[in-house]
Amino acid sequence: TATSSVEDLVKPEWVAPGAIICDISKPSNVHPYMRQLRPDVLVIDGGVVAVPGRPSLGWNFGFEPGLAYACMAETMMLALEHHYTDMSLGADLRLDNMLYLRQLAAKHGFELAQLRSFDKPLSEEEWQQVVEARSRVINSSKAVANCR
């Protein structure tokens, strides 16, 4: 999802069994109760980047030091290259621009941050809980389909 809505736009009953949702919206489009109501669904916070050297950026967006939103990292990378035009404004995304940004990220040491869910790093234990819940739901869905 990618909006700036303050509403929870993704309802648990609308989500397919075992779904993986990448929510890049701020505020989030998925309410944290999704985790309790649908343990088979993995909600990943998209758009979080580890900045090289892990500096403090001078403000708190709720991340650990050295993490930034992807839009901020894009601006930093373009500034490092003295490239002062936008590359990803609105919905007009061009593949060649995205490939260029990926090259800049590699050149300057920007990386995707550890997987996060609802503004917190996703632990190995939480990952395993989702994997097990997804397996149960998907296997039970297959069993029901085979009975038809």
PyMOL commands that set and color helices and strands:
alter all, ss='L'
color gray80, all
select helices_A, chain A and resi 12-14+33-37+70-80+95-108+124-146
alter helices_A, ss='H'
color red, helices_A
select strands_A, chain A and resi 20-23+42-45+48-50+67-69+111-112+116-117+120-121
alter strands_A, ss='S'
color yellow, strands_A
deselect
rebuild
show_as cartoon
